[in-house]
Amino acid sequence: MARIKKSRKAKGFIDDSGPSRRERLADPDSYDSRRRKALEKKKRHQSVYEKKKAESEEDENSQEQRKTRLADKIRKLNKEKAQQS
């Protein structure tokens, strides 16, 4: 004997899946919005690229701060050594 598959026969079926993601994020007390805020506050580790970029910016800033004759002389000698190597 073959079994008959159940079918939904109710007319005007209402899809009650709840609020959309945008609506949940708009509500400050919802789980999604609290989770997003927590992720923004969480301390993230910098990538290797970001670390190198920050170091190079610090080096440029430190060089701009020291504009003395001795510092210029040392930089000039370091450039010459780097070109020779």
DOMI-419761 format. One record per residue: residue number from 1; residue in one letter; x, y, z of N, C-alpha, C in turn. Coordinates in steps of 0.02 Angstrom, whole numbers, plus 50000, padded with zeros to 5 digits. Layout:
N
<atom><nr>NUM</nr><rest>A</rest><n_u>X</n_u><n_v>Y</n_v><n_w>Z</n_w><ca_u>X</ca_u><ca_v>Y</ca_v><ca_w>Z</ca_w><c_u>X</c_u><c_v>Y</c_v><c_w>Z</c_w></atom>
...
//
This chain:
85
<atom><nr>1</nr><rest>M</rest><n_u>50042</n_u><n_v>49942</n_v><n_w>50000</n_w><ca_u>50000</ca_u><ca_v>50000</ca_v><ca_w>50000</ca_w><c_u>50045</c_u><c_v>50063</c_v><c_w>50000</c_w></atom>
<atom><nr>2</nr><rest>A</rest><n_u>50033</n_u><n_v>50108</n_v><n_w>49954</n_w><ca_u>50074</ca_u><ca_v>50168</ca_v><ca_w>49948</ca_w><c_u>50052</c_u><c_v>50220</c_v><c_w>49999</c_w></atom>
<atom><nr>3</nr><rest>R</rest><n_u>50102</n_u><n_v>50255</n_v><n_w>50025</n_w><ca_u>50085</ca_u><ca_v>50308</ca_v><ca_w>50073</ca_w><c_u>50076</c_u><c_v>50373</c_v><c_w>50037</c_w></atom>
<atom><nr>4</nr><rest>I</rest><n_u>50030</n_u><n_v>50413</n_v><n_w>50061</n_w><ca_u>50016</ca_u><ca_v>50478</ca_v><ca_w>50030</ca_w><c_u>50054</c_u><c_v>50531</c_v><c_w>50070</c_w></atom>
<atom><nr>5</nr><rest>K</rest><n_u>50090</n_u><n_v>50575</n_v><n_w>50034</n_w><ca_u>50129</ca_u><ca_v>50628</ca_v><ca_w>50065</ca_w><c_u>50081</c_u><c_v>50681</c_v><c_w>50093</c_w></atom>
<atom><nr>6</nr><rest>K</rest><n_u>50097</n_u><n_v>50706</n_v><n_w>50153</n_w><ca_u>50055</ca_u><ca_v>50758</ca_v><ca_w>50182</ca_w><c_u>50064</c_u><c_v>50824</c_v><c_w>50144</c_w></atom>
<atom><nr>7</nr><rest>S</rest><n_u>50012</n_u><n_v>50860</n_v><n_w>50137</n_w><ca_u>50016</ca_u><ca_v>50924</ca_v><ca_w>50102</ca_w><c_u>49983</c_u><c_v>50978</c_v><c_w>50146</c_w></atom>
<atom><nr>8</nr><rest>R</rest><n_u>50006</n_u><n_v>51038</n_v><n_w>50138</n_w><ca_u>49977</ca_u><ca_v>51093</ca_v><ca_w>50176</ca_w><c_u>49916</c_u><c_v>51118</c_v><c_w>50138</c_w></atom>
<atom><nr>9</nr><rest>K</rest><n_u>49860</n_u><n_v>51114</n_v><n_w>50170</n_w><ca_u>49799</ca_u><ca_v>51131</ca_v><ca_w>50136</ca_w><c_u>49767</c_u><c_v>51196</c_v><c_w>50161</c_w></atom>
<atom><nr>10</nr><rest>A</rest><n_u>49799</n_u><n_v>51227</n_v><n_w>50210</n_w><ca_u>49771</ca_u><ca_v>51289</ca_v><ca_w>50238</ca_w><c_u>49779</c_u><c_v>51345</c_v><c_w>50188</c_w></atom>
<atom><nr>11</nr><rest>K</rest><n_u>49726</n_u><n_v>51381</n_v><n_w>50175</n_w><ca_u>49730</ca_u><ca_v>51437</ca_v><ca_w>50129</ca_w><c_u>49752</c_u><c_v>51499</c_v><c_w>50167</c_w></atom>
<atom><nr>12</nr><rest>G</rest><n_u>49788</n_u><n_v>51543</n_v><n_w>50133</n_w><ca_u>49811</ca_u><ca_v>51604</ca_v><ca_w>50165</ca_w><c_u>49863</c_u><c_v>51591</c_v><c_w>50219</c_w></atom>
<atom><nr>13</nr><rest>F</rest><n_u>49910</n_u><n_v>51547</n_v><n_w>50205</n_w><ca_u>49962</ca_u><ca_v>51530</ca_v><ca_w>50252</ca_w><c_u>50003</c_u><c_v>51593</c_v><c_w>50270</c_w></atom>
<atom><nr>14</nr><rest>I</rest><n_u>50013</n_u><n_v>51605</n_v><n_w>50333</n_w><ca_u>50049</ca_u><ca_v>51664</ca_v><ca_w>50357</ca_w><c_u>50119</c_u><c_v>51644</c_v><c_w>50377</c_w></atom>
<atom><nr>15</nr><rest>D</rest><n_u>50168</n_u><n_v>51676</n_v><n_w>50346</n_w><ca_u>50238</ca_u><ca_v>51663</ca_v><ca_w>50362</ca_w><c_u>50258</c_u><c_v>51707</c_v><c_w>50421</c_w></atom>
<atom><nr>16</nr><rest>D</rest><n_u>50260</n_u><n_v>51677</n_v><n_w>50480</n_w><ca_u>50275</ca_u><ca_v>51715</ca_v><ca_w>50541</ca_w><c_u>50347</c_u><c_v>51699</c_v><c_w>50563</c_w></atom>
<atom><nr>17</nr><rest>S</rest><n_u>50395</n_u><n_v>51720</n_v><n_w>50522</n_w><ca_u>50465</ca_u><ca_v>51705</ca_v><ca_w>50538</ca_w><c_u>50497</c_u><c_v>51757</c_v><c_w>50583</c_w></atom>
<atom><nr>18</nr><rest>G</rest><n_u>50463</n_u><n_v>51812</n_v><n_w>50597</n_w><ca_u>50490</ca_u><ca_v>51862</ca_v><ca_w>50642</ca_w><c_u>50517</c_u><c_v>51923</c_v><c_w>50606</c_w></atom>
<atom><nr>19</nr><rest>P</rest><n_u>50548</n_u><n_v>51969</n_v><n_w>50643</n_w><ca_u>50573</ca_u><ca_v>52031</ca_v><ca_w>50612</ca_w><c_u>50634</c_u><c_v>52017</c_v><c_w>50569</c_w></atom>
<atom><nr>20</nr><rest>S</rest><n_u>50645</n_u><n_v>52062</n_v><n_w>50521</n_w><ca_u>50702</ca_u><ca_v>52055</ca_v><ca_w>50477</ca_w><c_u>50766</c_u><c_v>52074</c_v><c_w>50515</c_w></atom>
<atom><nr>21</nr><rest>R</rest><n_u>50823</n_u><n_v>52058</n_v><n_w>50485</n_w><ca_u>50887</ca_u><ca_v>52073</ca_v><ca_w>50517</ca_w><c_u>50896</c_u><c_v>52148</c_v><c_w>50527</c_w></atom>
<atom><nr>22</nr><rest>R</rest><n_u>50874</n_u><n_v>52188</n_v><n_w>50480</n_w><ca_u>50880</ca_u><ca_v>52261</ca_v><ca_w>50486</ca_w><c_u>50839</c_u><c_v>52286</c_v><c_w>50546</c_w></atom>
<atom><nr>23</nr><rest>E</rest><n_u>50780</n_u><n_v>52257</n_v><n_w>50555</n_w><ca_u>50738</ca_u><ca_v>52278</ca_v><ca_w>50611</ca_w><c_u>50769</c_u><c_v>52256</c_v><c_w>50677</c_w></atom>
<atom><nr>24</nr><rest>R</rest><n_u>50799</n_u><n_v>52196</n_v><n_w>50678</n_w><ca_u>50831</ca_u><ca_v>52173</ca_v><ca_w>50740</ca_w><c_u>50891</c_u><c_v>52216</c_v><c_w>50758</c_w></atom>
<atom><nr>25</nr><rest>L</rest><n_u>50930</n_u><n_v>52237</n_v><n_w>50708</n_w><ca_u>50988</ca_u><ca_v>52280</ca_v><ca_w>50721</ca_w><c_u>50967</c_u><c_v>52350</c_v><c_w>50743</c_w></atom>
<atom><nr>26</nr><rest>A</rest><n_u>50909</n_u><n_v>52372</n_v><n_w>50721</n_w><ca_u>50885</ca_u><ca_v>52438</ca_v><ca_w>50741</ca_w><c_u>50864</c_u><c_v>52439</c_v><c_w>50814</c_w></atom>
<atom><nr>27</nr><rest>D</rest><n_u>50842</n_u><n_v>52383</n_v><n_w>50841</n_w><ca_u>50821</ca_u><ca_v>52379</ca_v><ca_w>50911</ca_w><c_u>50883</c_u><c_v>52373</c_v><c_w>50955</c_w></atom>
<atom><nr>28</nr><rest>P</rest><n_u>50896</n_u><n_v>52421</n_v><n_w>51000</n_w><ca_u>50959</ca_u><ca_v>52418</ca_v><ca_w>51039</ca_w><c_u>50962</c_u><c_v>52361</c_v><c_w>51090</c_w></atom>
<atom><nr>29</nr><rest>D</rest><n_u>50905</n_u><n_v>52332</n_v><n_w>51107</n_w><ca_u>50905</ca_u><ca_v>52278</ca_v><ca_w>51157</ca_w><c_u>50905</c_u><c_v>52209</c_v><c_w>51127</c_w></atom>
<atom><nr>30</nr><rest>S</rest><n_u>50905</n_u><n_v>52204</n_v><n_w>51061</n_w><ca_u>50902</ca_u><ca_v>52138</ca_v><ca_w>51030</ca_w><c_u>50971</c_u><c_v>52104</c_v><c_w>51034</c_w></atom>
<atom><nr>31</nr><rest>Y</rest><n_u>50970</n_u><n_v>52039</n_v><n_w>51027</n_w><ca_u>51031</ca_u><ca_v>51999</ca_v><ca_w>51031</ca_w><c_u>51081</c_u><c_v>52020</c_v><c_w>50977</c_w></atom>
<atom><nr>32</nr><rest>D</rest><n_u>51056</n_u><n_v>52029</n_v><n_w>50916</n_w><ca_u>51101</ca_u><ca_v>52047</ca_v><ca_w>50860</ca_w><c_u>51135</c_u><c_v>52114</c_v><c_w>50870</c_w></atom>
<atom><nr>33</nr><rest>S</rest><n_u>51098</n_u><n_v>52164</n_v><n_w>50894</n_w><ca_u>51129</ca_u><ca_v>52230</ca_v><ca_w>50903</ca_w><c_u>51178</c_u><c_v>52229</c_v><c_w>50961</c_w></atom>
<atom><nr>34</nr><rest>R</rest><n_u>51162</n_u><n_v>52194</n_v><n_w>51014</n_w><ca_u>51210</ca_u><ca_v>52189</ca_v><ca_w>51071</ca_w><c_u>51273</c_u><c_v>52152</c_v><c_w>51049</c_w></atom>
<atom><nr>35</nr><rest>R</rest><n_u>51264</n_u><n_v>52100</n_v><n_w>51009</n_w><ca_u>51321</ca_u><ca_v>52061</ca_v><ca_w>50984</ca_w><c_u>51366</c_u><c_v>52104</c_v><c_w>50940</c_w></atom>
<atom><nr>36</nr><rest>R</rest><n_u>51336</n_u><n_v>52143</n_v><n_w>50896</n_w><ca_u>51375</ca_u><ca_v>52186</ca_v><ca_w>50851</ca_w><c_u>51414</c_u><c_v>52238</c_v><c_w>50891</c_w></atom>
<atom><nr>37</nr><rest>K</rest><n_u>51384</n_u><n_v>52268</n_v><n_w>50942</n_w><ca_u>51419</ca_u><ca_v>52317</ca_v><ca_w>50984</ca_w><c_u>51477</c_u><c_v>52285</c_v><c_w>51020</c_w></atom>
<atom><nr>38</nr><rest>A</rest><n_u>51467</n_u><n_v>52224</n_v><n_w>51045</n_w><ca_u>51520</ca_u><ca_v>52189</ca_v><ca_w>51081</ca_w><c_u>51579</c_u><c_v>52174</c_v><c_w>51034</c_w></atom>
<atom><nr>39</nr><rest>L</rest><n_u>51564</n_u><n_v>52155</n_v><n_w>50972</n_w><ca_u>51617</ca_u><ca_v>52141</ca_v><ca_w>50924</ca_w><c_u>51656</c_u><c_v>52204</c_v><c_w>50906</c_w></atom>
<atom><nr>40</nr><rest>E</rest><n_u>51622</n_u><n_v>52261</n_v><n_w>50904</n_w><ca_u>51657</ca_u><ca_v>52323</ca_v><ca_w>50889</ca_w><c_u>51702</c_u><c_v>52344</c_v><c_w>50946</c_w></atom>
<atom><nr>41</nr><rest>K</rest><n_u>51681</n_u><n_v>52331</n_v><n_w>51008</n_w><ca_u>51722</ca_u><ca_v>52349</ca_v><ca_w>51066</ca_w><c_u>51781</c_u><c_v>52302</c_v><c_w>51076</c_w></atom>
<atom><nr>42</nr><rest>K</rest><n_u>51774</n_u><n_v>52241</n_v><n_w>51052</n_w><ca_u>51825</ca_u><ca_v>52189</ca_v><ca_w>51062</ca_w><c_u>51892</c_u><c_v>52210</c_v><c_w>51031</c_w></atom>
<atom><nr>43</nr><rest>K</rest><n_u>51945</n_u><n_v>52200</n_v><n_w>51069</n_w><ca_u>52011</ca_u><ca_v>52218</ca_v><ca_w>51045</ca_w><c_u>52033</c_u><c_v>52167</c_v><c_w>50993</c_w></atom>
<atom><nr>44</nr><rest>R</rest><n_u>52051</n_u><n_v>52191</n_v><n_w>50934</n_w><ca_u>52072</ca_u><ca_v>52146</ca_v><ca_w>50881</ca_w><c_u>52147</c_u><c_v>52152</c_v><c_w>50870</c_w></atom>
<atom><nr>45</nr><rest>H</rest><n_u>52178</n_u><n_v>52096</n_v><n_w>50853</n_w><ca_u>52249</ca_u><ca_v>52097</ca_v><ca_w>50839</ca_w><c_u>52261</c_u><c_v>52125</c_v><c_w>50770</c_w></atom>
<atom><nr>46</nr><rest>Q</rest><n_u>52315</n_u><n_v>52163</n_v><n_w>50764</n_w><ca_u>52331</ca_u><ca_v>52193</ca_v><ca_w>50700</ca_w><c_u>52362</c_u><c_v>52140</c_v><c_w>50655</c_w></atom>
<atom><nr>47</nr><rest>S</rest><n_u>52349</n_u><n_v>52146</n_v><n_w>50591</n_w><ca_u>52381</ca_u><ca_v>52102</ca_v><ca_w>50543</ca_w><c_u>52454</c_u><c_v>52123</c_v><c_w>50535</c_w></atom>
<atom><nr>48</nr><rest>V</rest><n_u>52493</n_u><n_v>52080</n_v><n_w>50505</n_w><ca_u>52564</ca_u><ca_v>52095</ca_v><ca_w>50494</ca_w><c_u>52571</c_u><c_v>52158</c_v><c_w>50451</c_w></atom>
<atom><nr>49</nr><rest>Y</rest><n_u>52528</n_u><n_v>52164</n_v><n_w>50401</n_w><ca_u>52529</ca_u><ca_v>52222</ca_v><ca_w>50357</ca_w><c_u>52516</c_u><c_v>52286</c_v><c_w>50397</c_w></atom>
<atom><nr>50</nr><rest>E</rest><n_u>52466</n_u><n_v>52285</n_v><n_w>50440</n_w><ca_u>52449</ca_u><ca_v>52344</ca_v><ca_w>50480</ca_w><c_u>52506</c_u><c_v>52362</c_v><c_w>50528</c_w></atom>
<atom><nr>51</nr><rest>K</rest><n_u>52539</n_u><n_v>52312</n_v><n_w>50557</n_w><ca_u>52595</ca_u><ca_v>52325</ca_v><ca_w>50602</ca_w><c_u>52652</c_u><c_v>52359</c_v><c_w>50565</c_w></atom>
<atom><nr>52</nr><rest>K</rest><n_u>52669</n_u><n_v>52333</n_v><n_w>50506</n_w><ca_u>52724</ca_u><ca_v>52362</ca_v><ca_w>50466</ca_w><c_u>52706</c_u><c_v>52434</c_v><c_w>50446</c_w></atom>
<atom><nr>53</nr><rest>K</rest><n_u>52644</n_u><n_v>52444</n_v><n_w>50427</n_w><ca_u>52622</ca_u><ca_v>52511</ca_v><ca_w>50407</ca_w><c_u>52627</c_u><c_v>52560</c_v><c_w>50465</c_w></atom>
<atom><nr>54</nr><rest>A</rest><n_u>52606</n_u><n_v>52538</n_v><n_w>50525</n_w><ca_u>52610</ca_u><ca_v>52581</ca_v><ca_w>50584</ca_w><c_u>52683</c_u><c_v>52597</c_v><c_w>50601</c_w></atom>
<atom><nr>55</nr><rest>E</rest><n_u>52726</n_u><n_v>52546</n_v><n_w>50595</n_w><ca_u>52798</ca_u><ca_v>52557</ca_v><ca_w>50610</ca_w><c_u>52828</c_u><c_v>52607</c_v><c_w>50562</c_w></atom>
<atom><nr>56</nr><rest>S</rest><n_u>52811</n_u><n_v>52601</n_v><n_w>50498</n_w><ca_u>52840</ca_u><ca_v>52647</ca_v><ca_w>50448</ca_w><c_u>52815</c_u><c_v>52718</c_v><c_w>50460</c_w></atom>
<atom><nr>57</nr><rest>E</rest><n_u>52751</n_u><n_v>52725</n_v><n_w>50480</n_w><ca_u>52725</ca_u><ca_v>52792</ca_v><ca_w>50495</ca_w><c_u>52760</c_u><c_v>52821</c_v><c_w>50556</c_w></atom>
<atom><nr>58</nr><rest>E</rest><n_u>52773</n_u><n_v>52780</n_v><n_w>50606</n_w><ca_u>52808</ca_u><ca_v>52804</ca_v><ca_w>50666</ca_w><c_u>52880</c_u><c_v>52826</c_v><c_w>50648</c_w></atom>
<atom><nr>59</nr><rest>D</rest><n_u>52912</n_u><n_v>52787</n_v><n_w>50604</n_w><ca_u>52980</ca_u><ca_v>52804</ca_v><ca_w>50584</ca_w><c_u>52980</c_u><c_v>52871</c_v><c_w>50547</c_w></atom>
<atom><nr>60</nr><rest>E</rest><n_u>52931</n_u><n_v>52881</n_v><n_w>50503</n_w><ca_u>52928</ca_u><ca_v>52945</ca_v><ca_w>50467</ca_w><c_u>52915</c_u><c_v>53003</c_v><c_w>50515</c_w></atom>
<atom><nr>61</nr><rest>N</rest><n_u>52871</n_u><n_v>52992</n_v><n_w>50563</n_w><ca_u>52856</ca_u><ca_v>53045</ca_v><ca_w>50612</ca_w><c_u>52916</c_u><c_v>53060</c_v><c_w>50655</c_w></atom>
<atom><nr>62</nr><rest>S</rest><n_u>52954</n_u><n_v>53009</n_v><n_w>50675</n_w><ca_u>53011</ca_u><ca_v>53021</ca_v><ca_w>50718</ca_w><c_u>53066</c_u><c_v>53058</c_v><c_w>50679</c_w></atom>
<atom><nr>63</nr><rest>Q</rest><n_u>53073</n_u><n_v>53044</n_v><n_w>50614</n_w><ca_u>53123</ca_u><ca_v>53078</ca_v><ca_w>50574</ca_w><c_u>53104</c_u><c_v>53151</c_v><c_w>50564</c_w></atom>
<atom><nr>64</nr><rest>E</rest><n_u>53040</n_u><n_v>53165</n_v><n_w>50559</n_w><ca_u>53019</ca_u><ca_v>53233</ca_v><ca_w>50549</ca_w><c_u>53030</c_u><c_v>53275</c_v><c_w>50613</c_w></atom>
<atom><nr>65</nr><rest>Q</rest><n_u>53028</n_u><n_v>53243</n_v><n_w>50670</n_w><ca_u>53035</ca_u><ca_v>53279</ca_v><ca_w>50733</ca_w><c_u>53108</c_u><c_v>53302</c_v><c_w>50743</c_w></atom>
<atom><nr>66</nr><rest>R</rest><n_u>53155</n_u><n_v>53260</n_v><n_w>50725</n_w><ca_u>53225</ca_u><ca_v>53276</ca_v><ca_w>50737</ca_w><c_u>53256</c_u><c_v>53308</c_v><c_w>50675</c_w></atom>
<atom><nr>67</nr><rest>K</rest><n_u>53262</n_u><n_v>53373</n_v><n_w>50674</n_w><ca_u>53292</ca_u><ca_v>53407</ca_v><ca_w>50618</ca_w><c_u>53353</c_u><c_v>53446</c_v><c_w>50642</c_w></atom>
<atom><nr>68</nr><rest>T</rest><n_u>53403</n_u><n_v>53409</n_v><n_w>50664</n_w><ca_u>53466</ca_u><ca_v>53440</ca_v><ca_w>50686</ca_w><c_u>53520</c_u><c_v>53419</c_v><c_w>50637</c_w></atom>
<atom><nr>69</nr><rest>R</rest><n_u>53575</n_u><n_v>53455</n_v><n_w>50640</n_w><ca_u>53629</ca_u><ca_v>53439</ca_v><ca_w>50594</ca_w><c_u>53658</c_u><c_v>53370</c_v><c_w>50607</c_w></atom>
<atom><nr>70</nr><rest>L</rest><n_u>53663</n_u><n_v>53351</n_v><n_w>50671</n_w><ca_u>53690</ca_u><ca_v>53285</ca_v><ca_w>50688</ca_w><c_u>53644</c_u><c_v>53230</c_v><c_w>50663</c_w></atom>
<atom><nr>71</nr><rest>A</rest><n_u>53579</n_u><n_v>53238</n_v><n_w>50672</n_w><ca_u>53531</ca_u><ca_v>53188</ca_v><ca_w>50649</ca_w><c_u>53533</c_u><c_v>53182</c_v><c_w>50573</c_w></atom>
<atom><nr>72</nr><rest>D</rest><n_u>53540</n_u><n_v>53238</n_v><n_w>50539</n_w><ca_u>53545</ca_u><ca_v>53237</ca_v><ca_w>50465</ca_w><c_u>53609</c_u><c_v>53201</c_v><c_w>50443</c_w></atom>
<atom><nr>73</nr><rest>K</rest><n_u>53663</n_u><n_v>53213</n_v><n_w>50479</n_w><ca_u>53726</ca_u><ca_v>53181</ca_v><ca_w>50463</ca_w><c_u>53722</c_u><c_v>53105</c_v><c_w>50472</c_w></atom>
<atom><nr>74</nr><rest>I</rest><n_u>53690</n_u><n_v>53084</n_v><n_w>50527</n_w><ca_u>53682</ca_u><ca_v>53012</ca_v><ca_w>50540</ca_w><c_u>53639</c_u><c_v>52979</c_v><c_w>50487</c_w></atom>
<atom><nr>75</nr><rest>R</rest><n_u>53584</n_u><n_v>53012</n_v><n_w>50468</n_w><ca_u>53540</ca_u><ca_v>52986</ca_v><ca_w>50416</ca_w><c_u>53578</c_u><c_v>52980</c_v><c_w>50350</c_w></atom>
<atom><nr>76</nr><rest>K</rest><n_u>53618</n_u><n_v>53029</n_v><n_w>50334</n_w><ca_u>53657</ca_u><ca_v>53028</ca_v><ca_w>50272</ca_w><c_u>53706</c_u><c_v>52969</c_v><c_w>50272</c_w></atom>
<atom><nr>77</nr><rest>L</rest><n_u>53739</n_u><n_v>52958</n_v><n_w>50328</n_w><ca_u>53786</ca_u><ca_v>52902</ca_v><ca_w>50333</ca_w><c_u>53750</c_u><c_v>52835</c_v><c_w>50328</c_w></atom>
<atom><nr>78</nr><rest>N</rest><n_u>53691</n_u><n_v>52829</n_v><n_w>50359</n_w><ca_u>53652</ca_u><ca_v>52768</ca_v><ca_w>50355</ca_w><c_u>53629</c_u><c_v>52753</c_v><c_w>50284</c_w></atom>
<atom><nr>79</nr><rest>K</rest><n_u>53610</n_u><n_v>52806</n_v><n_w>50247</n_w><ca_u>53589</ca_u><ca_v>52797</ca_v><ca_w>50177</ca_w><c_u>53648</c_u><c_v>52772</c_v><c_w>50135</c_w></atom>
<atom><nr>80</nr><rest>E</rest><n_u>53707</n_u><n_v>52801</n_v><n_w>50148</n_w><ca_u>53766</ca_u><ca_v>52779</ca_v><ca_w>50110</ca_w><c_u>53783</c_u><c_v>52707</c_v><c_w>50124</c_w></atom>
<atom><nr>81</nr><rest>K</rest><n_u>53778</n_u><n_v>52686</n_v><n_w>50188</n_w><ca_u>53791</ca_u><ca_v>52616</ca_v><ca_w>50205</ca_w><c_u>53740</c_u><c_v>52570</c_v><c_w>50173</c_w></atom>
<atom><nr>82</nr><rest>A</rest><n_u>53678</n_u><n_v>52591</n_v><n_w>50170</n_w><ca_u>53626</ca_u><ca_v>52549</ca_v><ca_w>50140</ca_w><c_u>53636</c_u><c_v>52542</c_v><c_w>50065</c_w></atom>
<atom><nr>83</nr><rest>Q</rest><n_u>53661</n_u><n_v>52595</n_v><n_w>50032</n_w><ca_u>53672</ca_u><ca_v>52593</ca_v><ca_w>49960</ca_w><c_u>53732</c_u><c_v>52549</c_v><c_w>49944</c_w></atom>
<atom><nr>84</nr><rest>Q</rest><n_u>53782</n_u><n_v>52548</n_v><n_w>49988</n_w><ca_u>53842</ca_u><ca_v>52507</ca_v><ca_w>49977</ca_w><c_u>53826</c_u><c_v>52433</c_v><c_w>49987</c_w></atom>
<atom><nr>85</nr><rest>S</rest><n_u>53781</n_u><n_v>52418</n_v><n_w>50032</n_w><ca_u>53765</ca_u><ca_v>52348</ca_v><ca_w>50047</ca_w><c_u>53721</c_u><c_v>52315</c_v><c_w>49996</c_w></atom>
//
